[in-house]
Amino acid sequence: MKKHNFSAGPCILPQDVFKEASQAILDFNDSGLSILEISHRSKDFVDVMDEARNLALELLGLEGKGYKALFLQGGASMQFLMVAYNLLETKAGYINTGTWSDKAIKEAKLFGEVAEVASSKEANFNYIPKGFILPENLDYLHLTSNNTIFGTQIKHFPEVDCPLICDMSSDIFSREIDFNQFDLIYAGAQKNMGPAGTTLIVVREDILGKVTRKIPSMLDYQTHISKGSMFNTPPVYAVYISMLTMRWLKEQGGVKAIEEINNKKATLLYSEIELNPLFKGFAAKEDRSTMNATFSLTDGDLKDAFDAMWKEAGINGLNGHRSVGGYRASMYNALSMDSVGVLVDVMSELERKA
Ligand SMILES: *Cc1c(COP(=O)(O)O)cnc(C)c1O
């Protein structure tokens, strides 16, 4: 039986996408060939890459606005260094909202001065820092829109007069934002867009080419833009499944339509966390994520009982990250309202029994 999959990443994808993707392994587009054995220069695959790039821009409302979409390898972690390599000349600002920002800061420091403009470290990153003052003359400001581990999410993005860079790995395509305010967005596919193995980068072309250092071809965004993400062999299957997932999202009505469902799922779960005395939420209420809900039991003695109950109900992937503990329910686009309902029923049953 199919599990209710709350895994944080790699994570749930639409069932229809899995079906179509598995068929393409055996026979892609009735070609008599598997997608895994054809040239990435073949028309069949070039069409996939084109559609993937176009869908990404379309879903973000960024078509025809000077942005380019790329599908590269190395994960979001590679972007921690590529962003700095391509854009950091003297000084960049970073908002530290936990683990992922921390890692991005560490890489950027190899290339120039880093101003950690704000941080919520003193509270184990359970909120999003606000009201900070930006230093002048930053090459860019870097944000993490959703902290997958701590379950916090930026709801209001700062207005800045330097390029704005955002790691959207765990909430890309989950909610409507004015994406025009960003100059570079990146997202590892395996949280809300596809399987592990590719990373989406959406970049405004006119911010590139301004640093004085030499950049190796593979790490230079301009190389990949000029070659349409085909400078070297792309991760064909990961791009294909990401493309199918974006097609699926478009069929659902796009980002706006999925956001409504995501908000309903989050409201259902957070209401239970608030009303059920056996649970407490980790993240500050105004900053809590619609994608990753972090919570724990108020009475640790109930852990074995609760764990047995959710496993029995067919739920997978609820254990929290080791740096927070407790539980984390990841509710990405492909997770159904029904699955959230099953979890909430288990939580209220625990209260009835305890
Ligand atoms: C998972 C994650 C990353 C790291 O992604 P990789 O593709 O494993 O390098 C970076 N940022 C955020 C917000 C993430 O959730």
The ligand as an SDF file (V2000), in Angstrom:
LIG
                    3D

 15 15  0  0  0  0  0  0  0  0999 V2000
   18.2070   20.4190    1.0970 C   0  0  0  0  0  0  0  0  0  0  0  0
   18.5730   21.8430    1.0380 C   0  0  0  0  0  0  0  0  0  0  0  0
   19.8240   22.2530    0.5440 C   0  0  0  0  0  0  0  0  0  0  0  0
   20.8950   21.2860    0.0950 C   0  0  0  0  0  0  0  0  0  0  0  0
   20.5420   20.7070   -1.0790 O   0  0  0  0  0  0  0  0  0  0  0  0
   21.5210   19.6660   -1.8460 P   0  0  0  0  0  0  0  0  0  0  0  0
   20.8280   19.5470   -3.1550 O   0  0  0  0  0  0  0  0  0  0  0  0
   21.5430   18.4230   -1.0310 O   0  0  0  0  0  0  0  0  0  0  0  0
   22.8580   20.2930   -1.9480 O   0  0  0  0  0  0  0  0  0  0  0  0
   20.0710   23.6080    0.4860 C   0  0  0  0  0  0  0  0  0  0  0  0
   19.1700   24.5180    0.8950 N   0  0  0  0  0  0  0  0  0  0  0  0
   17.9630   24.1570    1.3790 C   0  0  0  0  0  0  0  0  0  0  0  0
   16.9950   25.2010    1.8080 C   0  0  0  0  0  0  0  0  0  0  0  0
   17.6260   22.8080    1.4640 C   0  0  0  0  0  0  0  0  0  0  0  0
   16.4380   22.4400    1.9530 O   0  0  0  0  0  0  0  0  0  0  0  0
  1  2  1  0
  2  3  1  0
  2 14  2  0
  3  4  1  0
  3 10  2  0
  4  5  1  0
  5  6  1  0
  6  7  2  0
  6  8  1  0
  6  9  1  0
 10 11  1  0
 11 12  2  0
 12 13  1  0
 12 14  1  0
 14 15  1  0
M  END
$$$$
